[in-house]
Amino acid sequence: MPRSTAAETARRAEPKGIGSAHARDPLSREVKLVGALLGQVIVEQEGDARFELVEQLRRAAIRRRSATVDTAEHADDLRALVRGHRLDDLLAVARAFTAYFLLINLAEEKHRVRSLRQRERSSSRDGLPESVADAVSRLARSDTTTAEMRSLLDRLLLRPVLTAHPTEARRRTVLVAQRRIYSLLDRFDDPRLTRSEDRDLRRRLREEISILWQTSHARTERPTPLDEVRAAMVFFDQTLFTTAPRLYRALDVALVERGRATASSGARPPAAPAYVRWGSWIGGDRDGHPGVTADTTRATLRIQADHVLHGYRNVGQRLQQTIAIGDDRAGLPDAYAARIASDLRALPELRASLGRRFPRQPYRQAFGIMAERIERTRTRLTGRRGSHRHAYSEPSELLDDLHAMQASLVSHGAGRVAWGEVQDLVWQVETFGFHLAALEVRQHADVHAAALERIREGGDLDEPLSGSGPGAAEVLDTLRAVREAHATFGAAALPRYVISFTRSATDVLNVLELDALASPNADPLEMDLVPLLESRDALTGARTLLTALLRDPAYRRHLERRGMRQEVMLGYSDSNKESGYLAAAWSLYRAQAELVAVAREEGVELTLFHGRGGTIGRGGGPANRAVLAQAGGSVDGRLALTEQGEVIAERYPSPVIAQRHLEQLTNAVLRASRAEHAAETAARAERWRDLMDELSDLAEASYRRLVWEDPDFATYFHRATPIDEISRMELGSRPARRGSPGAAPSLEQLRAIPWVFSWSQSRTNLPAWFGVGAALAEFADRHADGRALLVEAYRDWAFFRSVIDNVELGLALADPILAGRYATLAGEEPPMRRIADAIEDERRRTQAELLAITGSHDLLERSPRFRRSVELRTPYVDVLSELQVLALEQLRGGSLTADERGAAERLLQLTVGGIAAGLQHTG
């Protein structure tokens, strides 16, 4: 039977040759490869006609973007093509473009790893810019003394906190499938590949792409909080666990080998501390989330313990096979030999097995003992049936066993073994404990106040406090669950309680009162209470609030028990939604400076916890640059920040990329913690304070006039974005809005993540830039030297430069052509056209002002790699956007049959995931 034309086209598109190791442009070759293989799968799965339709739409989108004079004509071509086909055909198109983005994202991820390796091979002894080696070198050149460096390392703390994402568009199944495809794609870089091996890799890629094609990308049911916990475990299992010792080893090499001719890291006790402590809100964050209960939190801790202890057991068993030192070669110290013998007596059933398998091999027997004790600990902490006798009671006992082994190894000349992979395991235990990540409870301040009122009035404790929220009994049970977790897993497993929308010291003190009611006559709560400041008023009043809290006698006693340590969380999302990007950024900066000043006055060690999202509109952007731009003295060796939703998949997809991200953060923390940096940062802020005050007021006024004061804006928002449809989709376990499900929707109740997500989907990206152009233009008009001052501030002040660069990035991800298409959904009534025109006018003004300040001719001119990625993706995202607009028109038209409505809903779901994959961010 002759091959079809479509099949032949897809086959010819496949690049010839073997692998990509010797390709001039390996990324281009791999993108072409996965695209061609996807085309072959489409022909196989959907037939020639649908493959040809995909190709027609792809070419039409490219024509539209490449056109100069007749852009409108080509826009109509693409629109006509989309509207000329049945929904079933368009579903296949949406699936094709979504799959394409999932595949090329893997190719680009792989190229990031390849580029990092190439850059590192050609870098100096100081390592890559923004690496830990670069930071150590900079500190050495700045005359930092050994004592100062040691002090900084002793207090160094990096705490990334994983959070679930209400708009995470990918299912866990798809994430896992992508990792399988990545592992195959990664092998194409091997220069030793033979033709038959290359052929087999392509065969296996076709198989995996076929599975991906037949995997449902849209959820049929809303995930539960525990589903989200298990999804996060994918990143722990595949990336975070192995990245930790690699990160510390990189710092250790930088510290102990600088200026030395011989390698000493791994041959001596490490100089690098285990300074990363992972946190998680997944399974602990109950703010506006009725699905997160005390039982959810208990189950989350068990899941986390199961994964981390399984990891330790695997490492122990691997080292048992590796460290096969016999006692004929090792002069084992008597004390260590007696320790092993004592453990074997306590585990008689294990003694015979180890003695038979590993006679006169003490270290292999010691790892066998550790593996058995770890497994019994896992049985105890997960609640499974089995023996708990001789299980470890806490991580320090396992560390004690490892330290004793290290001392024994050193005693007979095996120091490189002690300070090599055994030390890697020590670092892992120090980092993850038996809990993996510190689970953090978060609840809204109003829930605490309502619970106390209900208890005082003697009301029904089980009745919901409001809408579908928890009852007072659940609030009390949460605090009891904290104490249970401390008794079972240790205080480090659940160390913080975050109070959302804190407005006064009373909001924090209420938690202490509730705990006393939940556990009367118990010892004081071993937990840090973290006020979360996220509204404009809370950030403006940060100094007053923290001063009142720290001076309260009852709270002061709590602080003394906690070592006079206080943490404050800063919310980037809601402050941005309320005031706009520029005003929120400045409010957060000023709040940091004020909180630092209060902590110093009160003799308290302050840690600022940054609630950053992934997008610019939620405090996103390059995190390391943001750290260096923070208020002077706000870092001081400690950084806590959220890693939300799709950002986790972007920053921690592989050990190489994860290590690079963590090194960049570490570099920024080390550099920002120097006293000279803090003084210089404070001086720059003082120099430009008046400028930023004025810009902030102007930007906020412009933003609020549109978003909060224009009576027609909410209507426009609901019509011109897919917010209503997204709110009903089964994307995440958390509702899109706070408050009662039956209440009328309002902007006030809408969470910041779906707010940003809907503007991202509509290609407007309004939260990232609106109001900034108006502020910059008016400032320049008000002052004779206004524009020169803006240029000077951009050049000399890291904070202002970071703000402007982030706005540029956010604006570059917007697209006026597609934003205009979504604007048509709002209708042609004068109020709707007025708002659409106002948004487009501000976009043009903001772009012009940014280019004037940066001196560029085009957006992203100084970021060619990112600009190329955006430009290459844009035509393909265009197709998905046209499909989404069509789906929205049909769903809102009200004249569909049940089958047609179902198809339109599936089309919308597919395009949401596809656009998110194409833009590489959601909310």
N, C-alpha and C positions, 0 to 999 in steps of 0.2 A: 504494500500500500504506500503510495507516495507521501512524503512528508508535507504537511500543510505549509502554506506561505508564512503564517504567523510563527509556527514552530521553527521554520528555517531562519526567520528574522531574529528570533530570540537566541537561536543557537549561534548565529554569526556574530551577535553582540558580545559573546563570551570571549574575553581576552585569551590570546594564545600564549604559549610559553609555559614555563614552570615557575610556580611561586611568585613572590614579589620582592625577594631579597635583593635582586639586581635591577629592579625597575627604576627608571629615572624619576618617576612620580608614583611611588608605591600607593599612596592614598587614592589617587585617581584610578589606578589599576584595580584596587580592591573595591572601590565604589562601583566601578564598571562591572566587576565580577559578580557582586551580590545583586546588582540590578539585573544583569543578564540571567542569572540563575532564578531570580524571582520571576522574570518574564517567562521562562520555561515552565515554571510551576503554574503560573496563571494559565498558560495555554493548556497544560495538562488538566487543571482543575476546573477551568471555566470555559475553555474553548476559544476558537480563533476570534469570534466576533467581539467578545469582551476584552481580549488582549488588544485588538485593534482599537477599541473605544478608549482604553487606557492610553494608548499611544497617541491617538488623535487629541485627547485632552491635554496630554503632556506637551505636545507640539504647539497647541493653541495658546497654552499658558506662557510658553517661552516666547512665542511671537508677540504676545501682549506686552511682555516685559522688555523686549528688545526694540519695540516700536518707538519712534520718536514723534512723528507728526500725527499718525493715525492711531494713537493709543485707544481712543474711544471706540473706533471701529473694531479693533481686535478684542477689546473688552466685550463687545457685543457678540463676537464670534464664540468666545469661550462660554458666555452665558447661554447663547443659543444651542450650543452643543449639549450643555448640561440639561437644558429644558427639553431637548428633543429625544430623551430616552426614558424608559420605564424605571421605576424606583428599584426594581430588582437588579437591573443592570448597573445602576448608580451605586448600589450597595457593594457590588464587586469592585467598582472603581475606588470607592472609599477604603475598602479593605486593602486594595493594591497599594495605594499611596501611603496608608498607615504602615503597612508592612515594609515599604521602601524606607520610610524614615527610621523605623526600628532597626533596620539593617545598616543603613549608612551611619546611624549614630554609633553603632558598634565599630564600624570602620574608622570613624573619626576618633573614637576612644582609643582604639588600637594605635592610631597615628600619634595621639598625644603621648602614649607610652613610648613609642619609637622615637619621637622627637626628644623626649626627656632623656632617654638613654644616649642618643647622639650628642646632645648638648653636654651631658655629664662626661662623656668620653673626651670631649674637647675642652672641658673647663679646667681652670687652674686648681692648685691645691686648696684654694679657698672655696671650691665647690660652685654650684650654680648660684646665681643671684637669688636671694630670698630663701636659701637653704639654711639649715642649722649651722653648717660649716661657715657659711657667709656671715651669720650672726656672730659666731665666736670670733672670727677674724676681725670683724668690725669693732667688737668690744675690746679685743687686744690692742687694736690700733688707737682706740680712744683712751688709752692709759687706764683702763679698768684694772684694779689690783686683783691679785689672786684671792684675797679675802673678800673683796666685793663680789667677785665672780662666784665664789663659794656661797656667799649669802644669797645671791640671786638664785642660784640653783636650788638651795635649800627651800626657798619659798615658791619656786616655779610650779605653777599649776595650770593645766589646760583642761577645761571640762566642756567637751562638746555634748550637747543634750539632744538626743533624737526625739522627734515628735512625729505623731501621725499626721496625715494630711487630708483634710476634708475634700480636696479636689485631686488627689492622686489618681491619674487617669489609667494607669497600668495595673492589671491584675498581677498577683504574685506569680501565677502560672506563666504569664508572659515574661516577667522578670527572669524567672528560672530558665525559660527557653532561650532568652537572649544570652544568658551566660554560657549555655551549651554551644550556641553558635559562635560566640566570641572565642571559646577555646579552640574551635576548629579553625577559625579565621586567623588566629594567632600563629598557627603552625606554618602559614604561607611565608613567613619571614625567614624560615630556616633555609640557609643557602645550600644545605646538603640534600634537599628534597629531590627525589627521583621523579621521573615522569609518571611512573605507576603510583607513587605516593600522592603526587599532585592530583592525578585522576581520581584516586580514592577519596581524597579530601573534598573534591568537588561533588562526588557522589553523596557523601555524607552531608554536605551542606544542602544539597537539593532535598535530601530526606528531612533535615531539620526545618528547612523553609516550608516544606509541605506540611509538617506538623504545625508550624506557626500559622500557616494559612488556615488550617482547619480548627485552630484553637479559637474559642470565642474570646474576643478582646473586651467585650462589654459585660459587666456584671449583671446577673439576673436578680441578685439579692444584695442588699446593703451588707458590707462586711461587718462582722462584730469586732469589738475592741481586741479580742484575743486573736482574731484573724490578722489584725494589724500587728500585734506582737509577734506572731509567727513570721509575718513577712519581713519584719525588721531582723529576725534571726538569720535570714538569708545573708545579710551583709556581715553579721558577726561571724558566721561559719566560714564564709568565703574570703573575707577581707580583714576585718578589724582584729581578729585574734592573732593572725600572722603578722599584721603590720606593726603591732606594738613593739616587739623586740627589735624589728628592723629600724624603727624610728629611734629608739634609744641607742642602738649600736651606732647609728650615724652621728648622734650627738657625742657618744663616747669617743669615737674616732677623732672627731673634731677637737675634743678637749685634751686627749692624752697623746695624740700623735702629731700635733702641730709643731713643726720645726724639727721633728725627729727623723732620723734616717731609717730606723727600723720600726716595724709595726708592733705596737704594744697593746692595742685594744684586743682583749681576749686572752692576754697573757698576764693580766694583773687585775686586781679588784676594779670594778667599773667606777668611773667618775660620774657617769650619767645616772641621774635618779629616774625612777619610773614616775613621770610627772603628769601623765594623762589619766584622768578619771572620767569614765564615760557616765553619762546620765541618760535618763529616758523619761518621757511623759506618757509613753504608750502603755496604756493600762493603768495609769495613775491620774491622768488629767480628766477630771469630771466636771469642769466648768461648762455648763450648758449641755452636758452630755449624760442623759439619763441611763445610758447603757454601761457606764463605768461605775461599778459598785465596789463595796469592800471586798466582796467575793472575787470580782474581776482582778483587783489588785493582788489578792492572795494567789490567784492562779497565775498571774503574770510573774510573780517572784519565783514560783515553782518552774515555769517554763524557762526562765533565764538561767536558773541554777542548773537545770537539766543540760542545757547547751554548754555552759562553761565547764562544768565538771566532766562532761563527755570529751570536751577539748583537752582538758588536762590528762585524762586517762589515755587518750590517743597519743599525746606527746610522751607520756611516761612509758607506754608500751614501745614506742619507736626508739626511745633512748635505751630501753632495756635490750633491744636487739643490737644497738650500736656500741654501747660502752661495755665491751666484753673483756674487761681487765681482770686477769686471774690473780689469785693471791700469791702465786709464785713470782709474779712481777711486781705486785704492789705490797709494800710494807704497811698493811692496814693498821692504823692506830688502835690500841686496845679498847679505848673508849668507844670508837665507832663500831668495832667488831661486836662489842657487848651490846650496843644499841640494836644492831641487826638481830642478834640472837634473842634479845628480849622481845622484839616485835614478832619474831617467828614463834616464840612460845605463846604469845597472845593469839596467834592465828594458826593453831596446830594443823588445820586442814590444808593450809597453804604451805606449811613448812615442808611437808613431804614432796609436794609437787615441785617447789622451787629447788629443793635439794637434789631431786632427780634430774630436772631439766638443766640446772645451772650449778653443778657442783664446783665448789671452790672459785666461784665468780661472785664476789660479794656485792658489787654494784648492780649486777643484773637481778640479784635477789632483792636488793634494796628497792629498785624500781618496781619489782613485782609486788612488794609490800605496799608501796605508795599507791600503785594502781588499784589494789584491792581496797585500801582504805578510802581512796577517792570514790570508788564505786559504792561503797557502803554509805559514804557521805551523800552521794547522789540519791541513793535509796531513801535516806532519812529526810533530805530537804524536799524531795518531790512527792513524798507521802506514799511511795510504793511499798509493797510488802517485801520483806527481806530483813536480814540481820543488820542492826545498827551498831553492834558491838565493835569497838575499836575504830569507829568512824572518826574523822576529824571533827572537832567541835567548832573550829574556826580556822580561817586561812593562816593565821600565825603558826599553827601547828604544822601545816604542810611546809611553810617557809622554813620552820626550824629543822625539819627533816632535810630539806634541800641545802640549807646552810651547813649542816653537819656533814653532808656528803661533800660539799665544796671544800671544807676544811680538811677532810680526809684525803681528797684528791690532791690538794696542794701539798700535803705532807710527804707524798712520795713522788713529787715531780710531775704530776699531771695537772698543773695549773691551767694549761690551755683547755683542758676538758672542763675544769671547774668554771672558768670564766668565759667559756664558749656557749655551747647549747644548753648546758645546765643553767647558766646565768640567764639565757633567753627565757627558760621556763620560770625562773625566779621573777623576772620582770613581768611576765604574763600574770602570775599569781598576785603580785603587788598591784597590778593594774586592774584586774577584774575580780579579785577576791573569789567568793563563792556566789556572788550575786550578779556578776557580769557587768551590769550598769546600775547606778544608783537610781532607783525608781523615785520619782518625785510626785507628790500629791499636789494637784491644783484645784481650787474651788473659788467660786465668786464670793466676794465679801458680802454681798446682799444675802446669799444663802446662809452664811453664818449668823448674820443679824436676825434673819427670819427664824432660824432654828432656835436661837436663844429666846426670842419673843414667844415662840410656841411653847417652849419648855416652861418659861416663867408663868405663862397663862394657864398651864396645866392642860393644854390642848392635846389632840390626837397626834402622837409622834409619828405614826405611820402615814398619815395623810400628806400628800405632796404639798410642799411649801408654796409652790406656784406652778401653774400649768402642769407639765409632765415631769417636773423636777423631782429631786429627792425629798423624802420626809426628814424630820429631825432625827428619827431613829437611825436612818442611813448615815447622816452626818456624824452621829456619835459612833456608829459601828466602824466608820472609816478610821476614826482616831483609835479605836480599840485594835483595828487591824494593823495600825502602825506599831503599836506596842507588841503585838504578836510577832510581827516581822522582826522587830529588834531582838526578841527572845530567841527566835529560830535562826535568823540569817545574820544577825548583828546589826548595830545601828547604822553602819555604812550602807546597808541595803536600801534603806528608806530614810534618808537624812534630812529632807527638806519639805516644807509645806509652803506652797506659793499661793498667795491671796490675790486673786484677780481684782482689778479695778479698786485697789486700795485708795481711799480718799482721806483717811485720817488714821491716827495711831490706834483709835478704838477698833478699827477693822482688823488690826493685827492682834490686839489684846483679846478680842473675842475668841480667837482660836485657843488661847490658854484657858479661858473660862470654860469653853466647851470640852476641852480635854479633862479638866477637873470634874466635870459632870459625867463624862463618859467613864472615867476610871477614878472614882473617889478614893482617897487615902493612898493612892499610888505615888511612887516617886515622880518627880518632875519629868516632863517630856524631854527626851533626848533628841531634839529635832530643831533645825534652824527654821525660823519663820521668816518668809521672804515676801515683803510687800512688792506687788507688781504695779508700777506706775505707768499707765498707758493712755490716760486722757490728757488733753491739753492742760486742764486745771491742775491735775495731779502733778504733772511735770513742772509746771510753773511754781507750784507750792511745795516742791521737793524738800527744800531746806526746812521749812516750817514743820512738815510732817515728820521728817527723820529726827529733828531736834526734839519734838514732843515725845516721840517713841523712845528715844535713847534716854530721856530724862524721867520717864515713868518709873517709879520705884519697883513695881512688880516686874516690869520688863527688864529693868537693870539687873535684877537678881537672876532672871533667865539668861541674860547675856553673860553674866559672870560664870554661870555654870557652863556656858558654851565657849569659854575662853576669850570673851570680849570680841567675838567675831560676828559681823553682821553682813548679810547679803541683801542687795536690792536689785530687783529685776526691772529693766526698762523695756516697755512695749513699743515696738516700731510700727506695728500694723495699724492699730486703732488710732494712734496719734496722727498717722499719715492720712487715714480715711477722714479724720475730723478736720485737719488743718491744711492738708496738701504736703507734698514732699519736702520742699525747702523749709517751710515753717516748722514742720515736725523735726527735721534734721537739726535745726538750730535749737529747738526746745530741748531735745535730747542732749545736745552738747552742753547747754547751760545747766541742765539738771545734773549731769555728771560732775561738773566743776563744783556745784553747790553741795552735792552729797559728799564728795571728797573732803571739802572744807569742814563740814559738820563732823564727819568721822574723826578727823584730826583733832578738832576741838574737844570731842568727847572721849578721846583715847580708845577708839574702836578700830579694829582691822576691817576694812570694807572690801567686799568683792562685788563688782557690778556684773550682773547677768544680763546679757544682751539678747532680747527676743527678736532676732532677725529672721526674716523670711527669705525665700529664694529670689523673689523679683525685686526690682528697684523700688516699686511701690510699697514694699513691705520691709525696707531696710536692707535689701540684698546688694549685690555687687561684690567686687573682690574683697573678701573679709580681711586679708592681711593688711591691705592698704587702709581699710577702715580703722583697724586697730592703731596703726601709726598716726592716724588723724584724730584720735580721741583726745578728750580734754586731758591736760597735763596732770599726772599723778593718779589717773583713774585706772591704770593697769597694775603697776607695782608688782609684777611677777605673776599675776593671776588673771585668767580670762575664762569666763563662762559664756557660752553662746548656744543658741538653738540651731540645730541642723534639721530643716523641715522638709518632709515629704520628698518631692522629686529631687531636692538638693542632695539628699542622701545618695540617691542613685548616681548623681552627677559627680560627687566628690569622693565616693567610696566604692566605685565599681570594681576596682582591682587594687591589689597591694601597692603597685607602683604609683598610681594616681592618688590613692589614699595617703601614702607616705609623703608625696609632694605637697598635698594640701596641709597636712599636719606640720610639715617642716616650715611651710610659709607662715602658718599661724605662730609657730614657736619662734621663728625669726622675728616676727613683729612684736611678740610679747617681750623677748629679750631686749630688743632695741628700744621699745617704748618704755621699759622699766628703768632706764638710766636717768639719774637725776638731771643730767644736762638736757636730755630730751624733754623731760617734763617742764623744765624752766623755759626752754626755747618755745615749746608749744604754748605755754601760758602767755609768753610775751607776744607771740603772733596773734593769739586770740584777743589780747588786750588792744593790739594795734588795729585790728579790723572789727572790733565789737560793734561800733556805731554803724558801720556799713552793713553788717549782718542783721542787726536789729531792724534797720530800715528795710532791707530786702525781705526779711521774714514777714514784716507787717504787710508789705505790698503784695507778696505772693499769697499770703493767707487771705487777704481781703479779696483778691481776684478769684481764688479757688472757692471760697465760701459764697461769693456772689452767685457762682454757677451752681455748685453742688448743694448748698444748704439753704440759699435764699431765693433761688429761682423756683417759683411754684410749679413750673412745668418740667423741671429736671428729672424728678423721679419717674414721671411717665415716659420721658425720653429714654432713660436708662433701662427701664423694663422692656421697651419696644426695640431699642437699637442694639441690645446685647442678648445673649441667651441665658440671662440670669434666672428667669423663672424655670426654664427647662433644666438647667444645671442643678437647681435646688431640688428638683424631683428625681434626679438621677442617682443611681446607687454607687456613687464614687467613693465615699468614705463613710465611716461609722458615725461621724458626728453630724448633727443637723446643721444646715447652712445658716440658720438664724438662732439667736437666743430668744428665750421667751416661750410662751405657749404656742403649740403648733397651730391652734385654731385662730390665733390672732391675725389681724390684717397685716400684711407684710409692710415693713418700713425700712428705710435706710439705717435708722438708728439700731435696729435689732440685727441687721445683716452682718454676719461676720466678715472680717477684713479679707479673709482668703477668697471666698467666692466673689466678693466685690472686685478684687484684683483679677481673679480668674476670668470673670465674664468680660472685663475690658480687654484682657489679653486675647481671648477667643475672637472678639470683634475687631481685633487688629488696631485698636485705638490706643491701648496702654495708658489711658488718661491719668491714673494715679501716680505714674512715674515722672510726669513733667508739667501737668497743667498748672498755670499760674506763675511758673518760673520765668517764662519769656516776658510776660507783662511786668513782672517785678524788675527784671534786668533793664528793660527798655525805659521804664519810668524813672529808675534810678539814674540812668545815663542822661535822661532829659532834665532831671532836677538839678544836676551838678555840672558845672562847667567842665570839670575834669572827670566826670563820672565814668566814662568808658575806660579811661586810662587807669582809674582806681580798680575797676573790675579786672582788667588784664593783670595789674600788679598783684592783686590778691590771689588770682589764679596761679601766678608764677611762684609766689612766696609762701603761701599758706596751704599746708597739706589738707586741712579740713575743707577749705573752700574748693580746692582742686578735686578732692574726692567727690564732693557734692556735684560739681559741674560735670565731671566725667561720668558719674552715674546717671545723671539726667540725659546726657548724650547717648549713653547705652540704651536707656529706656526709650528714648525717642527713636533711635535707630530700629528698634524692634516693632515700632508702630508702622503702619503702612497706610498712607492716605487713600490709595485706590480702593483697598478692601474696606477700610473704615467707612468710606463713602458708600460702599455697597450695603453695609449693615445700617448706615444712617437711613437708607431708603425704607427699612423696615419700620421706622418710626412714623412714616407717613409724610404727606406734603402740607399738613396744616402749618400756618405761619409760626406758631410756637415751636414746633418740631424743627422746621427749617432754620429758625433763629438760633436754636441751640446747636444744631449741626454746624452751622456756619461759624458760630463762636468758637467751637472746638477746633475747627480747621484753621481759623484765623490765628488762634493761639499756638497751634502746632507750627505754623509757618513762622510766627514771630519768635517762638522759642528756638527753632532751628537757626534762624538768622542771628539771634543774640549769642547762641553757643558758638557758632563759627567765628563771630567777631571776637569773642573772648579767647578762644583757643588758637586762633590764627589759621584754622584749617579751611579747606575749600569744600569738603564734604564731611558728613558724619562718619565716624570711625576711620577717618583717614590715618590716624595714628595707631590703629589696630587692624592691620591688613588681614591677618589670619581670620579674625572674627568677622570682618566685613565680607571676606570672600565666602565664608560659611553662610552668612545671612543671604548674600546675593544668589548663591547656588540653590539654596533651599526655597527662596521666595516663590518661583513659578509653581513649584509642586504644592506649596501651602495654598497658593491661589486656588487650585482646583478644589481642595478640601473646603476652603472658605466658601466658594461658590456653591458647593454641595450643601454646606451647612445653611447658607441663606435660603436655598431652595427648601430644605427640610423645615426650617422655621416658618417660611411662608405657608407651606402646606399645613403644618400642625396648627398654625394660628388661623388658617382660613375657615376651618370648621365644616368642610364639605367632604370629608374623607370617609370611606367605609372603614370598618374595623381592621380589615387586612391592610388597607392603605395606611391607616394611622400607625399600625404596628411597624410597617416597613419604614415610614418616615421617622419614627422614634429610633429604630435601629440605625438608620442613616445618621441621625443627629448624634447618637452615642459614638458611632465610629469616627465621625468627623471631630468630635471633641477630643478623643484620644489621639487622632492623627495630627491635628493642629498642635496639640501639646507636644507631641513627639517631634514635629517639624520645627517648632519654635524652641524646643528643649526647656520649656518651663510652663508651669500652670499658674498657681497663685502664690 
